[in-house]
Amino acid sequence: MLDIVTRFAPSPTGFLHIGGARTALFNWLYAKHHGGRFLLRIEDTDRKRSTQEAIDAIIEGLKWLDVSYDGEIVYQSKRIERHKEVANLLVEKGRAYHCYCPETERKIKAREEGKIYKHKCTSVTSDVRPVVRFKVPDSEDIIVDDKIYGQVKVNSEQLDDIVILRSDNTPTYIFAVVVDDHDAGITDVIRGSDHLTNTFKQLLIYQALDFDIPRFAHVPLIHGEDGNKLSKRHGATSVCDYEKMGILSKAMRNYLLRLGWSHGNDEIISDEQAIEWFNLESIGRSPAQLDFKKLEHLNNHYISNMSNEDILALILGENTLTDKKKGYLLQGLTELKKRANYLTELLDLAKFYIQDPPLDLSEEARQIVKSNLNIIKLLASFLSKIGDENWNKVFLSSQIKECAKSHDMKVSGVYHSLRAPITGVMDAPGIIDIMVILGKDECIRRLQAI
């Protein structure tokens, strides 16, 4: 097998969506698995719809996903002279021709109705600038050996002569892709199944130019949780949206990998395993279906297994904290990260560690404080008598039980009376663990601030 070269070739008319991100990942993994190269080409020949903002979003999205490309980015718009050269070569070979025909009402109507319209060029010359059309052979079977769908066939009678150069001499997508893939030495084209109809046309162009034909693999599309084709109504579709939601890039890669590809019953798959195991044969033929619960589960797994230091760096960003509060968080994250499905949840879950008293109390905590002011005052006095050297989980637990017993209180009631003023919420981790992290002085300060 020749050295594998794959590519991701998005059009910069919008942000990097989840389907495009999966396509990029599959191409990257396939190249890595075979020790090949993965290239990035920006297909920006549609100058009216292409934007720098979209280009930047695509590059940033790939960077966040940690899907790295080899070499420099190729911009299709900078290769127009090459596209024109190859189009003229096809004209010289008699495989393409200049067409002066205007778009007829008949063709427009046929297109709107989804019907096939076979072009019949009748105008030889005109004052208008011509397009260049590729001649589609008459009544010829076009066969694509697809690595996912197997052999797929269509008859050329179903295809119109293909416009390869517009009247302004810019190439059409169908044509430019063939030239660019050939010149880049692309060996494997892995893309969405919505491109399969383009492949039949492109195969004819490859053959007419005597270009080496790459292997094709058309990946089924992604559907929403309702089974319908993915769209904005299904929620976040841009990779940038998932990053803002607090999804880790590792979790996203794992999730995208499992959208249509499988390796037995494995769900948690590391990058190293993905590169080792990835193949086209394990991609299913049915559309993959989004499952946000599965994404949450994966994200929770990767958050839980991430170091507290790395999590703290991510959730703080440009924000600064005192060393004491950072210390609280670094210790507290060990338990809190197990509860978080999104990074964005962690700061909210951990806010009681970094708030200064008096804390913002939840409604439930406020009611408990209001009903137990005398007990809270008693606890502050009781805890102040414990020496710093005994401020640990075992000693605190035994002393609180003794306090409850001597004052004829339930231990659970004492814990509630500590949890409410010290954390401000009633669903925080174990209160004794939190008290050990905060230390004696901070706990008493919070009890006395009520």
DOLOLO-783958 format. One record per residue (C-alpha): y, z, x; residue in one letter. Coordinates in steps of 0.5 Angstrom, whole numbers, padded with zeros to 4 digits, always signed. Layout:
YZXa...
This chain:
+0000+0000+0000m+0007-0002+0003l+0012+0004+0004d+0014+0006-0003i+0021+0005-0005v+0024+0008-0012t+0031+0008-0015r+0035+0011-0020f+0040+0006-0023a+0044+0010-0029p+0050+0006-0032s+0056+0011-0031p+0058+0010-0039t+0057+0018-0040g+0054+0024-0037f+0047+0025-0034l+0043+0026-0040h+0036+0030-0040i+0032+0023-0041g+0036+0020-0035g+0035+0027-0031a+0027+0026-0032r+0027+0019-0030t+0031+0021-0023a+0026+0027-0022l+0020+0022-0024f+0022+0017-0019n+0024+0022-0013w+0017+0026-0014l+0013+0019-0014y+0017+0017-0007a+0016+0024-0004k+0009+0024-0006h+0008+0017-0002h+0012+0019+0003g+0017+0014+0001g+0024+0013+0000r+0028+0014-0007f+0035+0011-0008l+0041+0011-0012l+0045+0005-0015r+0050+0006-0020i+0050+0000-0025e+0058+0000-0026d+0059-0008-0027t+0061-0006-0034d+0068-0004-0032r+0071-0003-0039k+0066+0003-0040r+0064+0005-0033s+0069+0011-0031t+0069+0015-0025q+0068+0021-0029e+0061+0019-0031a+0060+0017-0024i+0062+0024-0021d+0058+0027-0027a+0052+0023-0025i+0052+0025-0018i+0054+0033-0019e+0048+0033-0024g+0043+0030-0019l+0046+0035-0014k+0045+0041-0019w+0038+0039-0020l+0037+0038-0012d+0034+0031-0013v+0037+0028-0007s+0037+0021-0005y+0036+0017+0001d+0042+0013+0004g+0048+0011+0001e+0050+0010-0006i+0050+0003-0008v+0055+0001-0013y+0053-0006-0017q+0060-0008-0018s+0061-0009-0010k+0055-0014-0010r+0058-0019-0015i+0058-0024-0010e+0051-0024-0009r+0049-0024-0016h+0053-0030-0017k+0050-0033-0011e+0043-0032-0014v+0045-0035-0021a+0048-0041-0017n+0041-0042-0014l+0037-0042-0020l+0042-0047-0023v+0041-0051-0017e+0033-0050-0018k+0034-0053-0025g+0032-0046-0028r+0039-0044-0031a+0045-0048-0033y+0052-0047-0035h+0053-0046-0043c+0059-0048-0046y+0057-0046-0053c+0061-0041-0057p+0057-0035-0060e+0055-0038-0067t+0056-0035-0074e+0048-0036-0074r+0047-0033-0068k+0051-0027-0069i+0048-0026-0076k+0041-0026-0073a+0042-0021-0068r+0045-0016-0074e+0039-0017-0078e+0034-0016-0072g+0032-0023-0072k+0030-0028-0066i+0035-0033-0065y+0033-0039-0060k+0039-0042-0057h+0040-0049-0057k+0045-0052-0052c+0049-0058-0055t+0056-0057-0052s+0056-0061-0045v+0063-0059-0043t+0069-0056-0046s+0076-0052-0044d+0072-0046-0045v+0069-0042-0039r+0062-0043-0039p+0056-0037-0038v+0050-0039-0034v+0044-0038-0038r+0037-0038-0035f+0032-0042-0038k+0026-0039-0042v+0020-0043-0042p+0017-0045-0048d+0011-0042-0051s+0008-0038-0045e+0005-0031-0045d+0009-0026-0041i+0004-0021-0039i+0007-0014-0036v+0002-0010-0032d+0005-0003-0034d+0002+0003-0030k+0003+0007-0037i+0002+0003-0042y-0003-0002-0039g-0003-0009-0040q+0003-0011-0045v+0004-0018-0047k+0009-0022-0051v+0010-0030-0052n+0016-0033-0049s+0018-0036-0056e+0020-0029-0058q+0026-0030-0053l+0032-0033-0053d+0035-0037-0046d+0038-0031-0042i+0045-0030-0040v+0045-0028-0033i+0053-0029-0032l+0058-0028-0037r+0064-0033-0037s+0068-0028-0033d+0063-0029-0027n+0060-0022-0028t+0053-0021-0028p+0049-0018-0034t+0045-0012-0033y+0038-0016-0034i+0040-0021-0028f+0043-0016-0023a+0038-0011-0024v+0033-0016-0021v+0037-0018-0015v+0039-0011-0013d+0032-0009-0014d+0029-0015-0010h+0035-0014-0004d+0033-0006-0004a+0026-0007-0003g+0024-0003-0009i+0017-0003-0010t+0016+0001-0016d+0021+0001-0022v+0020+0007-0026i+0024+0008-0033r+0025+0009-0040g+0020+0005-0045s+0026+0003-0048d+0027-0002-0042h+0020-0005-0043l+0023-0011-0047t+0028-0013-0041n+0022-0013-0037t+0019-0019-0040f+0026-0023-0039k+0026-0020-0032q+0019-0022-0030l+0021-0029-0031l+0027-0029-0027i+0023-0025-0021y+0018-0031-0022q+0023-0037-0022a+0026-0034-0015l+0019-0033-0012d+0021-0025-0011f+0016-0020-0010d+0015-0017-0017i+0015-0009-0017p+0010-0005-0020r+0013-0003-0027f+0012+0004-0031a+0015+0005-0037h+0016+0012-0039v+0016+0014-0047p+0022+0017-0049l+0024+0024-0051i+0025+0026-0058h+0028+0032-0061g+0024+0038-0064e+0024+0035-0070d+0021+0029-0068g+0026+0024-0068n+0030+0020-0062k+0034+0025-0058l+0041+0025-0060s+0047+0030-0059k+0045+0033-0066r+0039+0036-0062h+0044+0040-0058g+0045+0040-0051a+0043+0033-0048t+0047+0033-0042s+0045+0036-0035v+0051+0039-0034c+0051+0043-0041d+0044+0046-0039y+0047+0049-0032e+0053+0052-0036k+0048+0055-0041m+0045+0059-0035g+0039+0055-0034i+0037+0055-0027l+0036+0048-0023s+0028+0050-0021k+0027+0052-0028a+0030+0045-0031m+0026+0041-0026r+0019+0045-0028n+0021+0043-0035y+0023+0036-0034l+0017+0035-0030l+0012+0037-0036r+0016+0033-0041l+0011+0028-0042g+0007+0029-0035w+0001+0034-0034s-0003+0037-0029h-0009+0041-0033g-0006+0047-0036n-0001+0048-0031d+0006+0050-0034e+0009+0054-0028i+0009+0048-0022i+0013+0049-0016s+0017+0043-0012d+0011+0043-0007e+0006+0043-0012q+0010+0037-0016a+0010+0033-0010i+0003+0034-0008e+0000+0033-0015w+0005+0028-0018f+0002+0021-0021n+0004+0016-0026l-0003+0016-0029e-0002+0023-0032s+0004+0021-0036i+0002+0021-0043g+0004+0015-0048r+0007+0019-0053s+0014+0021-0053p+0015+0028-0050a+0018+0033-0055q+0024+0038-0053l+0022+0045-0054d+0027+0050-0052f+0023+0056-0053k+0019+0053-0047k+0025+0052-0043l+0027+0059-0044e+0020+0062-0042h+0021+0058-0036l+0028+0060-0034n+0026+0067-0035n+0020+0066-0030h+0025+0063-0025y+0030+0069-0026i+0025+0074-0026s+0022+0072-0019n+0029+0070-0016m+0032+0075-0011s+0037+0080-0014n+0042+0078-0008e+0041+0071-0010d+0042+0072-0018i+0048+0076-0016l+0052+0071-0012a+0050+0066-0018l+0053+0070-0024i+0059+0073-0020l+0061+0066-0017g+0069+0067-0015e+0069+0074-0018n+0070+0080-0014t+0067+0087-0015l+0067+0093-0011t+0062+0095-0006d+0060+0101-0010k+0059+0096-0017k+0055+0091-0013k+0051+0096-0011g+0050+0098-0018y+0048+0091-0020l+0043+0090-0014l+0039+0095-0016q+0040+0094-0024g+0038+0087-0024l+0031+0089-0022t+0030+0091-0029e+0035+0087-0033l+0033+0080-0030k+0026+0081-0034k+0030+0081-0040r+0034+0075-0039a+0033+0068-0041n+0039+0065-0039y+0043+0067-0033l+0049+0067-0037t+0046+0073-0041e+0045+0077-0035l+0053+0079-0034l+0053+0081-0041d+0047+0085-0040l+0049+0088-0034a+0057+0090-0036k+0055+0097-0037f+0054+0098-0029y+0061+0095-0028i+0065+0098-0033q+0070+0104-0032d+0070+0109-0037p+0071+0110-0043p+0066+0104-0044l+0066+0099-0050d+0061+0102-0054l+0057+0098-0059s+0057+0100-0066e+0050+0104-0066e+0052+0107-0060a+0059+0109-0063r+0056+0113-0069q+0051+0116-0064i+0057+0119-0060v+0060+0121-0066k+0055+0125-0069s+0053+0128-0062n+0059+0130-0059l+0057+0137-0058n+0050+0135-0055i+0054+0130-0050i+0058+0136-0048k+0053+0140-0046l+0049+0135-0043l+0055+0134-0038a+0055+0141-0036s+0047+0142-0035f+0047+0136-0031l+0053+0138-0027s+0049+0144-0024k+0043+0139-0021i+0044+0138-0014g+0045+0131-0011d+0039+0132-0007e+0035+0133-0013n+0038+0127-0017w+0032+0123-0018n+0027+0120-0023k+0022+0125-0023v+0027+0131-0023f+0031+0129-0028l+0026+0127-0033s+0023+0134-0032s+0030+0138-0033q+0032+0134-0039i+0025+0136-0042k+0027+0143-0040e+0034+0142-0043c+0031+0139-0050a+0026+0145-0050k+0031+0150-0049s+0036+0148-0054h+0030+0146-0059d+0032+0138-0059m+0027+0132-0059k+0027+0129-0052v+0028+0122-0055s+0035+0125-0058g+0037+0127-0052v+0036+0121-0049y+0040+0117-0054h+0045+0122-0053s+0045+0120-0046l+0044+0113-0047r+0050+0112-0052a+0056+0114-0047p+0053+0112-0040i+0051+0105-0042t+0055+0104-0049g+0049+0100-0052v+0042+0102-0054m+0038+0097-0052d+0039+0098-0044a+0033+0099-0040p+0030+0106-0039g+0036+0111-0038i+0033+0115-0033i+0033+0109-0028d+0040+0108-0030i+0042+0115-0028m+0039+0114-0022v+0042+0108-0020i+0049+0110-0022l+0049+0117-0019g+0051+0124-0021k+0058+0123-0021d+0059+0117-0025e+0054+0119-0030c+0058+0126-0031i+0064+0122-0031r+0062+0117-0037r+0059+0123-0041l+0066+0127-0040q+0070+0121-0042a+0068+0121-0049i
